[in-house]
Amino acid sequence: MLYRLLSPLAVILLVNGQTDEWWPTATLYQVYPRSLKDTNGDGVGDIKGITESIPHLIDAGIDCVWLSPIYKSPMKDFGYDISDFLSIDPIFGTWDDFLELARVIKEAGLRLVMDIVPNHTSDKHDWFLKSINREDPYTDYYIWRDSLGIDQNGTQIPPNNWISAFAGSTWEWNEQRQQFYLHQFTVAQPDLDYRNPLVIEEMKNVLRFWLENGMDGFRVDAPGHIVEHIDFLDEPPTNDPNCPPMQFCQLQHIYTMNQPETLDVLREFRKVIEEYEVASGEKKVIMSEPTNNIVDTMSFYGTPDDPLMDFPFNVNFVFDINNQTNASTLKYAIDNWIDNMPAHATANWVMGNHDQPRNRERQGEEFAMALSMVNLLLPGISITYYGEEINMDNTFVSWADTQDPQGCNAGPEYYQRFSRDPERTPFQWNNQTFAGFTTGNSTWLPVNENYLYTNLEDQKLPNRIRSPFKIFQALTAARKTEAIITGSFEHRVLTENVFAFVREAPAATLNYLVVVNTGYAEDQANANEQFPQLPTVGTVYTSTISSNQEIGDVINLNAINLPPRGGIVITFTL
């Protein structure tokens, strides 16, 4: 079957060259600000470091920079606990530093989007402090509930059995107000009450502020958690024998996630985007984290008459693909999104993020690069987590060095299972001290010991023809060609372990055949058999490191040799 995974309107406009909708074929790059580059020697990445990194991102072929939070924060959850949505935290720099970053990005022809975190604030936010004191209009900005009484130990009894995503009860007793407040994440992150229209208006004003200050859009964090069931009922157990006590996996989250009213809140956010687009004539994007349910995630797209998010993130490659994947599993991960996606929608493909183990950790060194070929040459939006362009790996972080509250709350026995620190370590720029990340004497998380041979400077050397970075560059360059922007998409299982797809357009100078081997042994595949429209030969565009096929080689498409866990991109003309 042939697919066109851009929305029909987007395809028409792209073909005619008339669209301001810049994101349907963009390559987005997630920056975790603490870890990209440190310019003041304190061991923590900063805004100036991001600005200094823009030439690298241009060189990598990135179209849009997406920033994880840089707002003022006590850093209990490293920026996702926000005490002021309208200011920059000093650890990252100043307001002038931010304006300079926005200017440099705009002058480079890139876009800038940032995380918005609507579910909660910091417990140091002025709204929460006033809510504790019952100062109107802030009295009901947060979710407060009475105690169910006092237990035999003299402890206040929480309103129900809900468990935080970071372990333990979602409820925290506030002695001053004499009530519990809800926190679905850390104790320091009280949940806002989106049944209060004043809260919705406050968050809409936050969006307006950042749009006025140059944002090209937003990624909505944790949208599935925004609204809770109004009756605050106990959630049923999962009965998962592998789930430790009082961890999130203990319960089925049918009352704390994916409530119908969530879409109403997202609709209000969308209105701000559309208001600004009308007033400014500039196209903005609003995207979101997914939920734990494919149907609920797809609902975030909305409809053509009632659009919500431009796209919710597709994390099928993160959760459905692992080191046991075969060709059919890989095809299913793609089909599972395509087949469930609304007809008007644009597809997107995510390789990793700050909450999940790195692609290389999950897939192995070679297949991580092969999967990048798939991710970057599928139709639609591609989203890259910082460091994936050089194939960075997870880093071992000891219990003593653990920073992530999710890991800390799990304790020394389980922290490695729950900590997100291993995928957040400093970017590896070169083989100098601390991988060139900082001039200081320490880093906020340890640098991976493999930085001596896995670093950007090494991968850019002339003799590193097929380094991960040069493969990434080749793929992002291909993304800007006609066959990838507007071309059709046809995919097949060639053998038990070999998966392939074709991107072609009638007027394209070059078309692409992508072939990957999911198996742990060498394999050979006949692409002509499954794609009869292909010519008999093609030219190697790029291939993974272990391949014996060199760039520029002419090869027979009925006998494509593939290394274990490797991949190849072949160009052809019709």
C-alpha positions as CSV (number, residue, x, y, z in Angstrom):
1,M,0.0,0.0,0.0
2,L,1.2,3.5,-0.8
3,Y,0.9,6.2,1.9
4,R,1.2,9.9,2.0
5,L,1.5,10.7,5.7
6,L,1.4,14.5,5.5
7,S,-2.1,15.9,5.9
8,P,-3.7,16.4,2.4
9,L,-3.7,20.1,2.8
10,A,-0.1,20.2,3.8
11,V,0.9,18.1,0.8
12,I,-1.0,20.4,-1.6
13,L,0.6,23.5,-0.1
14,L,4.1,22.0,-0.1
15,V,3.8,21.0,-3.7
16,N,2.7,24.5,-4.7
17,G,5.3,26.1,-2.4
18,Q,2.7,28.2,-0.6
19,T,2.7,26.9,3.0
20,D,3.7,28.7,6.1
21,E,3.2,25.4,8.0
22,W,6.9,24.7,8.5
23,W,6.7,21.7,10.8
24,P,5.2,18.8,8.7
25,T,8.6,17.8,7.4
26,A,10.9,19.4,10.0
27,T,13.7,17.8,12.0
28,L,13.2,18.8,15.6
29,Y,16.1,18.6,18.2
30,Q,15.3,18.3,21.9
31,V,17.8,20.2,24.1
32,Y,18.0,19.2,27.7
33,P,19.5,22.6,28.8
34,R,21.5,21.3,31.8
35,S,23.4,18.9,29.5
36,L,24.2,20.5,26.2
37,K,27.0,22.9,27.0
38,D,28.3,24.8,30.0
39,T,29.9,28.2,29.5
40,N,30.5,29.5,33.0
41,G,32.2,26.5,34.6
42,D,29.6,25.6,37.1
43,G,29.1,22.1,35.6
44,V,25.6,22.8,34.5
45,G,24.6,23.6,30.9
46,D,23.3,27.1,30.2
47,I,21.6,29.3,27.6
48,K,24.9,30.7,26.3
49,G,26.0,27.1,25.8
50,I,22.9,26.5,23.6
51,T,23.6,29.6,21.6
52,E,27.2,28.5,21.1
53,S,25.9,25.1,19.9
54,I,23.7,26.5,17.1
55,P,26.5,26.2,14.4
56,H,26.6,22.5,15.3
57,L,22.8,22.1,15.0
58,I,22.9,23.9,11.6
59,D,25.7,21.5,10.5
60,A,23.6,18.6,11.7
61,G,20.7,19.6,9.5
62,I,18.3,20.6,12.4
63,D,15.3,22.7,11.5
64,C,13.9,23.4,15.0
65,V,15.3,23.6,18.5
66,W,13.0,22.4,21.3
67,L,14.0,23.5,24.8
68,S,13.2,21.5,27.9
69,P,12.2,24.0,30.7
70,I,14.5,27.0,31.4
71,Y,12.0,28.8,33.7
72,K,12.7,29.9,37.2
73,S,12.6,26.8,39.4
74,P,13.9,25.3,42.7
75,M,15.0,22.4,40.5
76,K,13.4,19.6,42.6
77,D,12.5,18.1,39.2
78,F,15.2,19.9,37.2
79,G,13.0,22.6,35.8
80,Y,9.7,20.8,35.6
81,D,8.8,22.4,38.9
82,I,8.2,26.0,37.9
83,S,8.1,28.8,40.4
84,D,7.7,31.5,37.7
85,F,6.5,30.8,34.2
86,L,7.6,34.2,32.9
87,S,11.2,34.3,33.9
88,I,14.5,32.5,33.3
89,D,16.2,30.6,36.0
90,P,19.6,32.1,36.9
91,I,21.3,28.7,36.7
92,F,20.6,28.9,32.9
93,G,21.4,32.6,32.5
94,T,19.6,35.9,32.1
95,W,16.7,37.2,30.1
96,D,19.2,38.9,27.8
97,D,20.8,35.5,27.3
98,F,17.5,34.1,26.2
99,L,16.8,37.0,23.8
100,E,20.2,36.5,22.3
101,L,19.5,32.8,21.8
102,A,16.2,33.6,20.1
103,R,17.9,36.1,17.8
104,V,20.7,33.7,16.8
105,I,18.2,31.0,16.1
106,K,16.0,33.2,14.0
107,E,19.0,34.6,12.0
108,A,20.1,31.1,11.4
109,G,16.7,30.3,9.8
110,L,15.8,27.8,12.6
111,R,12.7,27.7,14.7
112,L,12.5,27.7,18.5
113,V,9.9,25.9,20.6
114,M,9.8,25.3,24.3
115,D,8.2,23.0,26.9
116,I,5.1,24.3,28.6
117,V,4.3,22.5,31.9
118,P,0.6,23.0,32.6
119,N,-0.2,20.2,35.0
120,H,1.5,21.7,38.1
121,T,3.7,24.4,39.5
122,S,6.5,24.4,42.1
123,D,5.3,24.6,45.7
124,K,7.3,27.8,45.8
125,H,5.1,29.5,43.1
126,D,3.3,32.6,44.3
127,W,0.0,31.1,43.3
128,F,0.5,28.1,45.6
129,L,1.7,30.2,48.5
130,K,-1.4,32.3,48.2
131,S,-3.6,29.2,47.8
132,I,-2.3,27.8,51.1
133,N,-3.4,31.1,52.7
134,R,-6.8,30.9,50.9
135,E,-6.2,34.2,49.3
136,D,-8.7,34.8,46.5
137,P,-8.7,34.2,43.6
138,Y,-5.9,31.6,44.3
139,T,-7.8,29.6,46.9
140,D,-8.9,27.0,44.4
141,Y,-6.1,27.2,41.9
142,Y,-4.9,23.8,43.2
143,I,-6.6,20.5,44.1
144,W,-7.2,20.5,47.8
145,R,-9.1,17.8,49.6
146,D,-10.1,17.1,53.2
147,S,-8.5,14.3,55.2
148,L,-10.5,11.1,55.7
149,G,-9.5,11.2,59.4
150,I,-6.6,10.2,61.5
151,D,-5.1,6.7,61.7
152,Q,-3.9,4.9,64.7
153,N,-0.5,6.5,64.4
154,G,-2.0,9.9,64.5
155,T,-1.4,10.5,60.8
156,Q,-3.8,12.2,58.5
157,I,-5.5,9.8,56.1
158,P,-5.3,10.7,52.4
159,P,-8.5,11.2,50.3
160,N,-7.8,8.0,48.2
161,N,-5.2,5.5,47.1
162,W,-3.7,7.4,44.2
163,I,0.0,6.9,43.7
164,S,2.5,9.4,42.3
165,A,4.4,8.9,39.0
166,F,7.4,9.3,41.3
167,A,6.3,6.8,43.9
168,G,4.3,7.2,47.1
169,S,1.0,8.8,47.7
170,T,-0.1,11.6,45.4
171,W,-1.4,13.5,48.5
172,E,0.6,15.7,50.8
173,W,-0.8,17.1,54.0
174,N,-0.5,20.9,54.5
175,E,-0.6,21.8,58.1
176,Q,-1.3,25.5,57.5
177,R,-4.3,24.9,55.3
178,Q,-5.4,21.7,57.1
179,Q,-6.0,19.9,53.8
180,F,-4.2,17.6,51.4
181,Y,-3.0,18.8,48.1
182,L,-2.6,16.6,45.0
183,H,0.8,16.1,43.4
184,Q,1.1,13.6,40.6
185,F,4.8,14.0,40.5
186,T,7.1,15.2,43.3
187,V,5.8,16.6,46.6
188,A,7.2,19.9,45.4
189,Q,4.9,19.9,42.3
190,P,1.3,20.6,43.4
191,D,-1.3,20.0,40.7
192,L,-3.3,22.9,39.3
193,D,-7.1,22.5,39.1
194,Y,-8.2,22.8,35.5
195,R,-11.8,22.7,36.5
196,N,-11.2,26.3,37.6
197,P,-11.5,28.6,34.5
198,L,-9.1,31.1,36.1
199,V,-6.4,28.5,36.0
200,I,-7.0,28.0,32.3
201,E,-6.8,31.7,31.6
202,E,-3.5,32.0,33.6
203,M,-1.9,29.3,31.5
204,K,-3.2,30.9,28.3
205,N,-1.6,34.1,29.4
206,V,1.7,32.2,29.8
207,L,1.4,31.0,26.2
208,R,0.7,34.5,25.0
209,F,3.7,35.9,26.9
210,W,6.2,33.5,25.2
211,L,4.6,33.9,21.8
212,E,5.1,37.6,22.1
213,N,8.7,36.9,22.9
214,G,9.5,34.9,19.8
215,M,8.4,31.4,20.4
216,D,7.5,29.4,17.3
217,G,5.4,27.0,19.4
218,F,5.2,24.7,22.4
219,R,5.4,21.1,23.5
220,V,2.8,20.4,26.1
221,D,4.2,18.3,29.0
222,A,2.2,15.5,30.6
223,P,-1.2,16.4,29.0
224,G,-2.8,13.1,30.2
225,H,-2.4,14.2,33.8
226,I,-4.1,17.6,33.5
227,V,-7.5,16.7,34.7
228,E,-8.6,14.1,37.3
229,H,-12.0,12.4,37.8
230,I,-14.3,14.7,39.8
231,D,-15.3,12.0,42.3
232,F,-11.7,11.2,43.4
233,L,-12.4,7.4,43.5
234,D,-9.8,4.8,44.4
235,E,-8.0,3.4,41.4
236,P,-7.9,-0.4,40.9
237,P,-4.7,-2.4,41.3
238,T,-2.7,-3.7,38.4
239,N,-1.6,-6.8,40.4
240,D,1.7,-6.5,38.6
241,P,4.1,-8.9,40.5
242,N,7.1,-7.1,39.2
243,C,6.1,-3.7,40.5
244,P,7.7,-2.6,43.8
245,P,5.5,-1.3,46.6
246,M,4.0,2.2,46.2
247,Q,5.3,2.7,42.6
248,F,3.1,4.1,39.8
249,C,2.8,0.7,38.2
250,Q,0.8,-0.6,41.2
251,L,-2.4,1.0,39.9
252,Q,-4.5,1.4,36.8
253,H,-4.7,5.1,36.3
254,I,-8.3,5.4,35.1
255,Y,-9.1,8.4,37.3
256,T,-5.9,10.4,37.2
257,M,-5.2,10.2,33.5
258,N,-6.9,10.7,30.1
259,Q,-10.1,12.2,31.4
260,P,-12.5,13.5,28.8
261,E,-12.2,17.1,30.0
262,T,-8.5,17.1,29.1
263,L,-9.4,17.8,25.5
264,D,-11.4,20.9,26.6
265,V,-8.2,22.2,28.2
266,L,-6.1,21.5,25.1
267,R,-8.7,23.2,23.0
268,E,-8.3,26.4,25.0
269,F,-4.5,26.2,24.5
270,R,-5.1,25.8,20.8
271,K,-7.2,28.9,20.7
272,V,-4.3,31.0,21.9
273,I,-2.1,29.6,19.0
274,E,-4.8,30.4,16.5
275,E,-5.4,33.9,17.9
276,Y,-1.7,34.6,17.6
277,E,-1.5,33.2,14.1
278,V,-4.3,35.5,12.9
279,A,-2.9,38.5,14.5
280,S,0.7,38.0,13.5
281,G,0.4,36.1,10.2
282,E,3.0,33.6,11.5
283,K,2.4,29.9,11.7
284,K,3.1,28.3,15.1
285,V,3.1,24.7,16.3
286,I,1.6,23.1,19.3
287,M,2.6,19.5,20.1
288,S,2.3,17.3,23.1
289,E,3.6,14.4,25.0
290,P,1.5,11.2,24.4
291,T,-0.5,9.3,26.9
292,N,-0.2,5.6,27.8
293,N,-3.1,4.7,25.5
294,I,-3.0,5.0,21.6
295,V,-6.7,5.9,21.3
296,D,-6.4,8.8,23.9
297,T,-3.1,9.9,22.2
298,M,-4.8,10.1,18.8
299,S,-7.6,12.2,20.3
300,F,-5.1,14.9,20.9
301,Y,-4.9,15.5,17.1
302,G,-8.6,16.6,17.2
303,T,-10.4,16.9,13.9
304,P,-10.2,19.2,10.8
305,D,-13.0,21.2,12.2
306,D,-11.8,21.1,15.8
307,P,-8.0,20.8,15.8
308,L,-6.2,20.4,19.1
309,M,-2.5,19.5,19.0
310,D,-0.7,19.7,15.6
311,F,0.7,16.4,16.7
312,P,1.1,14.3,19.9
313,F,4.5,12.5,20.0
314,N,4.7,9.0,18.6
315,V,6.9,7.0,20.9
316,N,6.3,3.6,19.3
317,F,10.0,3.3,18.4
318,V,10.8,4.0,22.1
319,F,8.5,1.4,23.6
320,D,7.8,-1.1,20.9
321,I,11.3,-1.6,19.5
322,N,14.1,-3.4,21.4
323,N,17.0,-5.7,20.9
324,Q,14.6,-8.6,20.2
325,T,12.7,-6.8,17.3
326,N,12.3,-8.6,14.0
327,A,11.2,-7.1,10.7
328,S,7.5,-7.7,11.4
329,T,7.7,-6.0,14.8
330,L,9.4,-2.9,13.2
331,K,6.7,-2.8,10.5
332,Y,4.0,-3.1,13.2
333,A,5.5,-0.1,15.1
334,I,5.1,2.0,12.0
335,D,1.6,0.7,11.1
336,N,0.4,1.1,14.6
337,W,0.7,4.8,14.2
338,I,-0.3,5.1,10.6
339,D,-3.4,3.0,11.0
340,N,-4.6,4.8,14.1
341,M,-3.8,8.3,13.0
342,P,-6.6,10.5,11.8
343,A,-6.7,11.0,8.0
344,H,-6.1,14.8,8.2
345,A,-3.0,14.4,10.5
346,T,0.7,14.5,10.0
347,A,2.9,11.6,11.2
348,N,5.8,12.0,13.6
349,W,8.6,9.7,14.8
350,V,10.5,10.0,18.1
351,M,13.7,8.1,18.8
352,G,14.2,9.1,22.5
353,N,13.8,11.7,25.1
354,H,14.9,12.8,28.6
355,D,12.6,10.2,30.3
356,Q,13.6,7.0,28.5
357,P,16.9,5.1,28.0
358,R,18.9,6.3,25.0
359,N,18.4,4.6,21.6
360,R,21.8,3.0,21.7
361,E,21.1,1.6,25.2
362,R,17.9,0.0,23.9
363,Q,19.1,-1.1,20.5
364,G,22.8,-1.5,20.5
365,E,25.4,0.6,18.7
366,E,24.8,-0.6,15.1
367,F,21.0,-0.9,15.1
368,A,20.6,2.5,16.8
369,M,22.1,4.0,13.5
370,A,19.9,1.7,11.4
371,L,16.8,2.8,13.2
372,S,17.9,6.4,12.7
373,M,17.7,5.8,9.0
374,V,14.1,4.6,9.4
375,N,13.2,7.5,11.7
376,L,14.6,10.2,9.6
377,L,13.4,9.0,6.2
378,L,9.8,8.1,7.1
379,P,7.2,10.6,6.0
380,G,6.5,13.4,8.5
381,I,8.2,15.0,11.4
382,S,11.4,13.6,12.9
383,I,12.3,14.3,16.6
384,T,15.9,13.8,17.8
385,Y,17.1,13.9,21.4
386,Y,20.4,15.7,22.0
387,G,23.3,13.3,21.5
388,E,21.6,10.9,19.3
389,E,23.3,12.5,16.3
390,I,26.6,11.1,17.6
391,N,25.0,7.9,19.0
392,M,25.6,8.7,22.6
393,D,24.9,5.9,25.1
394,N,23.4,5.7,28.5
395,T,25.8,6.4,31.3
396,F,26.1,4.5,34.5
397,V,25.3,6.8,37.5
398,S,26.0,5.5,41.0
399,W,23.4,5.8,43.8
400,A,25.7,8.4,45.4
401,D,25.6,10.5,42.2
402,T,21.9,10.0,41.4
403,Q,20.0,13.3,41.0
404,D,16.7,12.4,39.4
405,P,13.8,12.4,42.0
406,Q,12.2,9.4,40.3
407,G,15.4,7.5,41.0
408,C,16.0,8.9,44.4
409,N,12.4,8.0,45.5
410,A,13.0,4.4,44.4
411,G,15.8,3.9,46.9
412,P,19.2,2.2,46.4
413,E,17.6,-1.2,45.6
414,Y,15.5,0.0,42.6
415,Y,17.0,3.4,41.6
416,Q,18.6,2.0,38.4
417,R,15.2,0.8,37.2
418,F,13.6,4.2,37.7
419,S,16.3,6.8,37.4
420,R,16.3,9.0,34.3
421,D,19.8,10.3,34.9
422,P,21.6,7.8,32.6
423,E,20.1,9.4,29.5
424,R,20.7,13.0,30.7
425,T,24.5,13.2,31.0
426,P,26.6,15.9,29.3
427,F,27.0,16.1,25.6
428,Q,30.3,14.7,24.3
429,W,31.9,17.4,22.3
430,N,35.5,16.1,22.2
431,N,38.1,14.0,24.0
432,Q,39.2,16.7,26.3
433,T,38.5,16.9,30.1
434,F,34.7,16.3,30.7
435,A,34.3,15.8,27.0
436,G,34.6,19.5,26.3
437,F,31.2,20.1,28.1
438,T,32.6,22.5,30.7
439,T,35.8,24.3,31.7
440,G,34.9,23.7,35.4
441,N,36.1,21.1,37.8
442,S,32.9,18.9,37.8
443,T,29.7,18.2,36.0
444,W,26.2,17.9,37.4
445,L,26.0,14.3,36.2
446,P,29.1,12.2,35.3
447,V,30.3,12.2,31.7
448,N,30.2,8.8,30.0
449,E,33.6,7.2,30.0
450,N,33.3,6.4,26.2
451,Y,33.7,10.1,25.4
452,L,37.3,9.4,24.4
453,Y,36.1,7.7,21.3
454,T,32.4,8.7,21.1
455,N,32.5,12.5,20.6
456,L,31.5,15.0,17.9
457,E,35.0,16.2,17.1
458,D,36.3,12.7,16.3
459,Q,33.2,11.9,14.2
460,K,33.7,15.0,12.1
461,L,37.3,14.0,11.1
462,P,37.8,13.5,7.3
463,N,38.7,9.8,7.7
464,R,35.5,9.1,9.6
465,I,33.4,8.8,6.4
466,R,30.6,6.8,8.0
467,S,30.7,8.0,11.6
468,P,27.3,8.3,13.3
469,F,27.3,12.1,12.9
470,K,28.1,11.9,9.1
471,I,25.4,9.3,8.7
472,F,23.0,11.7,10.5
473,Q,24.1,14.6,8.3
474,A,23.4,12.5,5.2
475,L,19.9,11.6,6.5
476,T,18.9,15.1,7.3
477,A,20.2,16.3,3.9
478,A,18.0,13.6,2.3
479,R,15.0,14.9,4.3
480,K,15.2,18.2,2.4
481,T,14.8,16.5,-1.0
482,E,11.6,16.1,-3.0
483,A,11.2,12.3,-2.5
484,I,11.2,12.7,1.3
485,I,9.2,15.9,1.5
486,T,6.3,14.9,-0.7
487,G,7.0,11.4,-1.9
488,S,5.0,8.3,-1.4
489,F,5.8,5.6,1.2
490,E,5.7,1.9,0.6
491,H,7.0,-0.6,3.2
492,R,7.6,-4.4,3.2
493,V,9.0,-7.2,5.2
494,L,11.6,-8.8,2.9
495,T,12.7,-11.6,5.1
496,E,12.1,-12.5,8.8
497,N,14.7,-10.0,9.8
498,V,14.9,-7.6,6.9
499,F,12.6,-4.6,6.7
500,A,12.6,-2.1,3.8
501,F,10.7,0.9,2.5
502,V,10.7,3.1,-0.5
503,R,10.3,6.9,-0.8
504,E,9.7,8.1,-4.3
505,A,8.2,11.0,-6.2
506,P,7.7,11.3,-9.9
507,A,9.7,14.5,-10.3
508,A,12.4,13.6,-7.8
509,T,16.0,13.6,-9.0
510,L,16.8,10.9,-6.3
511,N,14.5,8.4,-4.7
512,Y,15.4,6.3,-1.7
513,L,15.3,2.6,-0.7
514,V,15.9,2.0,3.1
515,V,16.8,-1.5,4.1
516,V,17.6,-2.6,7.7
517,N,18.5,-6.0,9.2
518,T,17.0,-6.5,12.6
519,G,18.8,-9.9,13.0
520,Y,22.1,-10.7,14.6
521,A,23.6,-12.5,11.6
522,E,24.5,-11.2,8.1
523,D,21.5,-11.4,5.7
524,Q,20.8,-10.8,2.0
525,A,17.6,-9.4,0.7
526,N,15.9,-9.1,-2.7
527,A,14.2,-5.7,-2.9
528,N,13.1,-6.2,-6.6
529,E,10.8,-9.0,-5.5
530,Q,8.8,-6.9,-3.1
531,F,9.1,-3.6,-4.9
532,P,8.7,-4.4,-8.7
533,Q,8.8,-0.7,-9.7
534,L,12.5,-0.5,-8.6
535,P,15.3,-0.6,-11.2
536,T,17.8,-3.5,-11.0
537,V,20.6,-1.4,-9.5
538,G,21.0,1.5,-7.1
539,T,23.7,3.6,-5.5
540,V,24.7,3.5,-1.9
541,Y,23.8,6.8,-0.3
542,T,24.9,5.8,3.3
543,S,25.2,2.7,5.4
544,T,25.9,1.8,9.0
545,I,29.5,1.3,10.2
546,S,29.8,-2.4,9.8
547,S,28.5,-2.5,6.3
548,N,31.0,-3.5,3.5
549,Q,29.1,-1.3,1.1
550,E,30.8,2.0,0.6
551,I,29.1,5.3,-0.3
552,G,28.8,5.6,-4.1
553,D,28.9,1.8,-4.7
554,V,26.5,0.6,-7.4
555,I,24.7,-2.5,-6.1
556,N,22.2,-5.0,-7.4
557,L,18.8,-4.5,-5.7
558,N,18.0,-8.2,-5.9
559,A,21.0,-9.2,-3.7
560,I,21.5,-6.5,-1.0
561,N,24.0,-7.6,1.6
562,L,23.4,-6.4,5.2
563,P,25.6,-6.7,8.3
564,P,24.1,-7.9,11.6
565,R,21.8,-5.2,13.0
566,G,22.9,-2.9,10.2
567,G,21.2,-0.7,7.6
568,I,21.7,0.9,4.2
569,V,20.1,3.7,2.2
570,I,20.2,3.3,-1.5
571,T,19.3,6.0,-4.1
572,F,17.7,5.2,-7.5
573,T,16.1,7.0,-10.4
574,L,12.8,6.0,-12.0
